[in-house]
Structures are given as structure tokens and as C-alpha cells.
Amino acid sequence: MEALTTRQVYANAWMTVREDAVRRADGSDGVYGVVDKPDYALVMPWDGARFMLVEQYRYPLGLRRWEFPQGTAPGLADPDPLTLAARELREETGLRAAHIEELGLLDVAPGMSSQRGRVFLATGLTEGGPERELEEQDMRTAWFSRTEFETMIRTNEITDAQSVAAYALLLLRERVR
């Protein structure tokens, strides 16, 4: 598919939306709406027996949801993924990790967004105070065993696709080792 023209139709501090006029492989013309967001980091804090999750209000859903700490840098910045992972972990949970290992890459919604995310496993954790952004002030944190985490997925308490996919990457890593 070939982009013929691009025009920005919306922008804020976290994303832009563009509309592309495209020519398909068969020669027909079409339009594509694309949400451009910076890449994100998702961090799975693991103390050897439990995961730390964050719970926050997700405005588009109108619900509070449990998920792994994750996010992008402010101002549409594009920092090194490992640096971003350590920042998100510290910011949302207050944890610092002695070891952060990359587990894989996720595409959020490739049919409508350019955003991609890197998944990290954080171990050797030290607790501290969170450094949350204004939008995160109502965030809660809690530790959950692996069994509790899996039950939360089965009972729809965890529905964040990135968190579920991150757990699948961890299971694949463990299977290979």
C-alpha cells in the first residue's frame, strides 16, 4: 500500500491522529486513519513469588483496571526502551530493579495505531515512593501471586491486552529455559 497524502487531523501531548489517502495494491484508492503514539514500555515487577500490579481508572472504558506498570515518555519523546522501563517502574510503583530483562515486542493495535511496546521483566526489586504523573494520582499498587494473577485474567479482572500478552511472553521465556 502506498501513501499518497497525509494530513494531521488531531494532536495533543500524548498522540496525533492522521488521515492518509492511500493507493492499494490493486490500484484502487482508499483512506486510512492512524493514531500515532510513542512506543511504550511495560514492566512486570517480579519478586520471585509475586507480581506487582497497578490499578487505575481507564477513562475510555469508564472502569478501574489492574495491569502491569506501563507507559510512554511525556511530550511524545522517544527514549531508550530500557531507560523508559526503569522510569515507568519507578514512577508508577516506586520500585527500583537490579535487573531488567527484555522479553519481547508487542504491537498495540496494528490496524489503527503505529504504537509498539517493549515488555520487560524486573527483578531484584527495592521499594521506594512512587513519582506519579497528575493522571496517575489515583493509582493503587498491590502484589499478587501467579495463581491470583491467572485467576484475575480468567475472571475478567485483568483485561488489559498488553498485560495478558506480556504474561504469555514470560511463559514462553520460561519454557525455553
PyMOL commands that set and color helices and strands:
alter all, ss='L'
color gray80, all
select helices_A, chain A and resi 74-76+81-93+134-136+146-154+161-176
alter helices_A, ss='H'
color red, helices_A
select strands_A, chain A and resi 2-11+16-23+29-36+40-45+50-58+63-67+70-71+96-107+116-126+140-145
alter strands_A, ss='S'
color yellow, strands_A
deselect
rebuild
show_as cartoon
